Amino acid sequence: MVRSHSEHYDLLLRTTLDPDLPLGRNKHRDPNLDFRALADRHVHQVLLDLELPHEQLHSDGHQAALDRTVAFANARLAGAGVGS
């Protein structure tokens, strides 16, 4: 399923788990830290196994990820002649 869906992705960001950061309280989340670590490890392994190009998104890199995404989209749009 991941392989099929990933064919449509142009930019893939993978969050990097920081187990020292507490879970946000704005949503109901499972507080199981072992589950969080396993999920992180398995997502990473799927990306490697499927050889999906992706970029790391670190917990303190939100603005950098936004900047990178906007630059990526602008470059794609410029290359497609959109807006000319």
N, C-alpha and C positions, 0 to 999 in steps of 0.2 A: 504494500500500500504506500509506503514512504517513497519507494522508487517511482511509482506511478505519479504521485502528486508532485514530486520534486522536479519532474520534467518541465513544470510550469513556473518554477522559481527563477528569478533573475539574480537575486541577492539573498543569501541565507546567513542569518546571524544566529550564533549559538550562545546562549547565556552560560556563563561560568559560575558554578555554584560556589558561594562563599558561605560555608557552614557557620561562620561566626555572626552573620547577619540574622537578626530575628525575622520571623515571618511577619508580614504586614497583618494588621488587625482589621483591614477594611473588607476582607472576604473570609469566608469559612474555608480554612485549609487544614489538611491533616498535619499535625505537629510532629509526625514521626520523622526524626532526622535521618535514621537509617534508610527509610524509603526515599527521602530526598536525594541522598547520596547514590543510591542504586539507580534511581531514575536518571540522574546526571550522567553516571557512568554508562548506562545503556544507550542513552541518546547519543553520547559521544561515539560509542562503538558503532552504532548504526551509520552515522555519518562517515566514519572511517571505512566500514565494510562496503558501503555503497559508493565510496569515493566521491562524495558530494562536496564540492568546494564550498567552504563556509568561512566566516570570520568570527573570531571570539568577541563576545560582548561581556566585558568585565563589570562587576557591580558598580564601580565608580566611573564607568565609561558611557553613561547614558547620552550625554550631550555629544560626545565624539561619534557615537553610533548614529544619532540623528543627523549630524553633519555629514557623515559618510553616506548615509542613505539618500539624503537630498542631493549631494554631489553626484552619486551614482545615477539617480533618476534624471537629473538635469543633463548629464552626459548622454544617457540613452535617448532622451527626447531630442537633444541637439543632433545626435547622429541619425535620428529618424526623420529629421527635417520638420519636426513638429514646431509650430509657432513661427515658421519663416514666411 
